Amino acid sequence: MNIIRQEEGISKLIQQLTEEKLIPVFGAGFSAKAEALNGVVPDGNLASKMMKKIIVDCVDFITEEELADKGFNDVAKLFNQLNKKDLLRGRYKDFFRSNFTEVQLDSIKNEF
């Protein structure tokens, strides 16, 4: 295991985000509902709903009905594919920036 300074870690994260090589991981919900830059950290169900809305708003040929039965993994995969085709009009980065940066955990979670 390599140990790096915080500044170097932040620099690497920014570089990976810029190169679209950073893959967000949804897990146990530890940070779910915590305040973030322009929203809250969504749990898996809310994230799925938010991604579906962005897809339907940005992509004319995909309807709510087509996405209704899609689970989180399928929606996230489609969200990523549509972003790579530049069909989400910048909303992809906004989704992650607004809901997964500058997260404010409560004191109990910070101490954990």
Backbone as CSV, one residue per row, in Angstrom:
resi,resn,N_x,N_y,N_z,CA_x,CA_y,CA_z,C_x,C_y,C_z
1,MET,0.840,-1.173,0.000,0.000,0.000,0.000,0.887,1.239,0.000
2,ASN,0.573,2.175,-0.872,1.296,3.444,-0.923,0.575,4.476,-0.080
3,ILE,1.330,5.205,0.690,0.762,6.303,1.475,1.206,7.596,0.818
4,ILE,0.218,8.456,0.537,0.517,9.731,-0.117,-0.009,10.878,0.722
5,ARG,0.523,12.069,0.463,0.061,13.267,1.166,-1.326,13.645,0.652
6,GLN,-2.090,14.322,1.475,-3.449,14.723,1.114,-3.457,15.550,-0.172
7,GLU,-2.521,16.485,-0.297,-2.468,17.344,-1.485,-2.288,16.506,-2.751
8,GLU,-1.418,15.502,-2.672,-1.184,14.634,-3.826,-2.435,13.815,-4.144
9,GLY,-3.114,13.355,-3.108,-4.346,12.588,-3.305,-5.429,13.422,-3.971
10,ILE,-5.591,14.644,-3.515,-6.591,15.542,-4.114,-6.238,15.820,-5.565
11,SER,-4.962,16.047,-5.834,-4.521,16.308,-7.204,-4.828,15.115,-8.110
12,LYS,-4.577,13.912,-7.612,-4.867,12.704,-8.401,-6.368,12.545,-8.638
13,LEU,-7.180,12.818,-7.609,-8.629,12.726,-7.771,-9.131,13.718,-8.822
14,ILE,-8.630,14.937,-8.777,-9.041,15.960,-9.749,-8.639,15.534,-11.153
15,GLN,-7.439,15.019,-11.300,-6.975,14.570,-12.618,-7.866,13.443,-13.138
16,GLN,-8.178,12.467,-12.284,-9.028,11.352,-12.708,-10.438,11.821,-13.036
17,LEU,-10.964,12.768,-12.282,-12.290,13.307,-12.561,-12.294,14.018,-13.907
18,THR,-11.277,14.833,-14.150,-11.163,15.575,-15.404,-11.061,14.614,-16.592
19,GLU,-10.336,13.522,-16.419,-10.155,12.534,-17.490,-11.302,11.527,-17.537
20,GLU,-12.319,11.743,-16.689,-13.476,10.857,-16.582,-13.069,9.405,-16.301
21,LYS,-12.071,9.261,-15.436,-11.603,7.944,-15.020,-11.998,7.628,-13.581
22,LEU,-12.662,8.561,-12.934,-13.080,8.370,-11.552,-14.443,7.700,-11.543
23,ILE,-14.536,6.581,-10.883,-15.788,5.817,-10.855,-16.382,5.897,-9.453
24,PRO,-17.530,6.562,-9.334,-18.153,6.636,-8.010,-18.679,5.273,-7.572
25,VAL,-18.598,5.031,-6.296,-19.064,3.763,-5.748,-20.213,4.034,-4.790
26,PHE,-21.288,3.336,-5.001,-22.428,3.432,-4.102,-22.369,2.221,-3.196
27,GLY,-22.491,2.459,-1.911,-22.307,1.353,-0.989,-23.381,1.250,0.059
28,ALA,-22.955,1.254,1.287,-23.836,0.977,2.411,-24.695,2.162,2.821
29,GLY,-24.492,3.301,2.216,-25.304,4.465,2.556,-24.764,5.272,3.719
30,PHE,-23.490,5.121,4.022,-22.887,5.824,5.158,-23.088,7.337,5.048
31,SER,-22.917,7.870,3.849,-23.043,9.324,3.684,-24.400,9.740,3.118
32,ALA,-25.306,8.786,2.915,-26.616,9.110,2.359,-27.320,10.166,3.193
33,LYS,-27.947,11.101,2.512,-28.725,12.196,3.088,-27.874,13.284,3.734
34,ALA,-26.550,13.157,3.643,-25.687,14.227,4.151,-25.725,15.403,3.177
35,GLU,-25.573,16.604,3.702,-25.550,17.789,2.850,-24.319,17.741,1.956
36,ALA,-24.512,18.188,0.721,-23.424,18.259,-0.245,-23.414,19.650,-0.866
37,LEU,-22.571,19.863,-1.852,-22.390,21.176,-2.448,-23.709,21.856,-2.825
38,ASN,-24.539,21.187,-3.610,-25.816,21.768,-4.051,-26.971,20.796,-3.880
39,GLY,-26.914,19.966,-2.876,-27.971,18.994,-2.663,-27.633,18.108,-1.494
40,VAL,-28.043,16.867,-1.594,-27.720,15.872,-0.570,-27.171,14.634,-1.261
41,VAL,-26.411,13.854,-0.511,-25.912,12.599,-1.043,-27.101,11.645,-1.117
42,PRO,-27.437,11.195,-2.330,-28.600,10.312,-2.459,-28.251,8.869,-2.110
43,ASP,-29.249,8.128,-1.619,-29.053,6.687,-1.498,-29.237,6.106,-2.898
44,GLY,-29.080,4.806,-3.045,-29.170,4.182,-4.358,-30.493,4.420,-5.068
45,ASN,-31.597,4.334,-4.328,-32.917,4.536,-4.946,-33.094,5.967,-5.444
46,LEU,-32.711,6.926,-4.623,-32.840,8.318,-5.030,-31.886,8.629,-6.190
47,ALA,-30.672,8.110,-6.132,-29.718,8.337,-7.225,-30.272,7.802,-8.537
48,SER,-30.884,6.642,-8.485,-31.489,6.048,-9.682,-32.585,6.955,-10.235
49,LYS,-33.444,7.462,-9.356,-34.521,8.373,-9.785,-33.947,9.652,-10.397
50,MET,-32.909,10.183,-9.776,-32.299,11.417,-10.271,-31.669,11.195,-11.649
51,MET,-30.966,10.085,-11.815,-30.345,9.789,-13.107,-31.410,9.578,-14.178
52,LYS,-32.495,8.875,-13.835,-33.591,8.672,-14.795,-34.148,10.009,-15.251
53,LYS,-34.350,10.936,-14.327,-34.897,12.251,-14.680,-33.957,12.987,-15.624
54,ILE,-32.670,12.952,-15.341,-31.697,13.620,-16.207,-31.718,12.991,-17.599
55,ILE,-31.765,11.677,-17.657,-31.796,10.990,-18.953,-33.014,11.417,-19.754
56,VAL,-34.180,11.369,-19.137,-35.424,11.715,-19.842,-35.422,13.185,-20.256
57,ASP,-34.897,14.061,-19.394,-34.844,15.492,-19.714,-33.905,15.790,-20.888
58,CYS,-32.841,15.008,-21.019,-31.793,15.328,-22.001,-31.862,14.513,-23.287
59,VAL,-32.470,13.358,-23.238,-32.430,12.450,-24.393,-33.850,12.244,-24.907
60,ASP,-34.133,12.811,-26.064,-35.491,12.786,-26.620,-36.015,11.387,-26.926
61,PHE,-35.126,10.464,-27.248,-35.576,9.144,-27.680,-35.711,8.123,-26.541
62,ILE,-35.571,8.579,-25.289,-35.760,7.690,-24.137,-36.890,8.259,-23.279
63,THR,-37.854,7.407,-22.951,-39.021,7.854,-22.181,-38.970,7.326,-20.751
64,GLU,-39.785,7.956,-19.892,-39.911,7.487,-18.508,-40.368,6.036,-18.463
65,GLU,-41.282,5.689,-19.350,-41.819,4.323,-19.376,-40.725,3.302,-19.667
66,GLU,-39.802,3.649,-20.544,-38.702,2.733,-20.879,-37.777,2.496,-19.691
67,LEU,-37.682,3.485,-18.834,-36.777,3.386,-17.684,-37.464,2.894,-16.418
68,ALA,-38.780,2.834,-16.424,-39.548,2.549,-15.211,-39.103,1.285,-14.485
69,ASP,-38.834,0.232,-15.202,-38.479,-1.043,-14.571,-36.975,-1.273,-14.452
70,LYS,-36.188,-0.297,-14.837,-34.731,-0.443,-14.782,-34.232,-0.210,-13.359
71,GLY,-33.356,-1.095,-12.906,-32.757,-0.961,-11.587,-31.543,-0.045,-11.611
72,PHE,-30.988,0.172,-10.452,-29.869,1.099,-10.302,-28.719,0.775,-11.250
73,ASN,-28.277,-0.470,-11.299,-27.112,-0.821,-12.118,-27.342,-0.522,-13.591
74,ASP,-28.518,-0.864,-14.096,-28.819,-0.605,-15.506,-28.908,0.889,-15.793
75,VAL,-29.519,1.633,-14.883,-29.647,3.082,-15.066,-28.264,3.734,-15.023
76,ALA,-27.436,3.337,-14.074,-26.094,3.918,-13.953,-25.259,3.612,-15.191
77,LYS,-25.370,2.416,-15.705,-24.632,2.042,-16.913,-25.089,2.899,-18.102
78,LEU,-26.400,3.054,-18.263,-26.945,3.881,-19.339,-26.520,5.336,-19.163
79,PHE,-26.574,5.828,-17.940,-26.180,7.202,-17.619,-24.745,7.450,-18.077
80,ASN,-23.875,6.519,-17.778,-22.467,6.622,-18.157,-22.309,6.559,-19.681
81,GLN,-23.007,5.638,-20.334,-22.922,5.502,-21.786,-23.410,6.761,-22.498
82,LEU,-24.514,7.303,-22.033,-25.044,8.519,-22.647,-24.108,9.696,-22.441
83,ASN,-23.448,9.750,-21.298,-22.475,10.804,-21.057,-21.309,10.686,-22.025
84,LYS,-20.833,9.478,-22.247,-19.710,9.277,-23.177,-20.074,9.697,-24.592
85,LYS,-21.356,9.641,-24.919,-21.820,10.090,-26.239,-22.173,11.574,-26.221
86,ASP,-21.904,12.235,-25.101,-22.140,13.662,-24.916,-23.610,14.047,-25.099
87,LEU,-24.510,13.189,-24.611,-25.937,13.446,-24.761,-26.604,14.031,-23.513
88,LEU,-25.856,14.168,-22.425,-26.466,14.638,-21.176,-26.237,16.119,-20.915
89,ARG,-25.685,16.810,-21.875,-25.543,18.275,-21.830,-24.908,18.799,-20.541
90,GLY,-23.869,18.152,-20.090,-23.167,18.618,-18.895,-23.809,18.238,-17.578
91,ARG,-24.949,17.608,-17.637,-25.668,17.284,-16.394,-25.000,16.152,-15.624
92,TYR,-24.212,15.316,-16.297,-23.499,14.207,-15.661,-22.560,14.747,-14.576
93,LYS,-21.686,15.660,-14.985,-20.733,16.229,-14.022,-21.462,17.013,-12.940
94,ASP,-22.497,17.743,-13.310,-23.270,18.500,-12.325,-23.895,17.579,-11.277
95,PHE,-24.400,16.424,-11.727,-25.003,15.455,-10.816,-24.000,15.029,-9.745
96,PHE,-22.803,14.659,-10.172,-21.801,14.198,-9.215,-21.237,15.355,-8.396
97,ARG,-20.974,16.473,-9.025,-20.422,17.628,-8.304,-21.407,18.114,-7.238
98,SER,-22.662,18.239,-7.601,-23.659,18.783,-6.676,-23.968,17.869,-5.507
99,ASN,-23.949,16.570,-5.743,-24.417,15.624,-4.728,-23.336,14.793,-4.047
100,PHE,-22.089,14.899,-4.528,-21.038,14.059,-3.953,-19.761,14.812,-3.621
101,THR,-19.798,16.140,-3.672,-18.635,16.922,-3.244,-19.047,17.843,-2.105
102,GLU,-18.048,18.257,-1.336,-18.257,19.102,-0.163,-19.317,18.513,0.768
103,VAL,-19.234,17.211,0.950,-20.178,16.487,1.808,-19.904,16.824,3.268
104,GLN,-20.972,17.150,3.983,-20.880,17.509,5.400,-21.472,16.378,6.238
105,LEU,-20.605,15.535,6.782,-21.063,14.450,7.653,-21.330,14.995,9.046
106,ASP,-22.309,14.410,9.723,-22.555,14.843,11.097,-21.415,14.378,11.986
107,SER,-21.341,14.898,13.185,-20.187,14.668,14.061,-19.992,13.189,14.394
108,ILE,-21.061,12.447,14.562,-20.926,11.015,14.880,-20.256,10.278,13.742
109,LYS,-20.648,10.568,12.509,-20.022,9.917,11.349,-18.600,10.395,11.142
110,ASN,-18.334,11.649,11.428,-16.965,12.153,11.325,-16.043,11.458,12.308
111,GLU,-16.541,11.158,13.482,-15.725,10.496,14.504,-15.522,9.023,14.214
112,PHE,-16.409,8.461,13.417,-16.326,7.040,13.073,-15.042,6.778,12.327
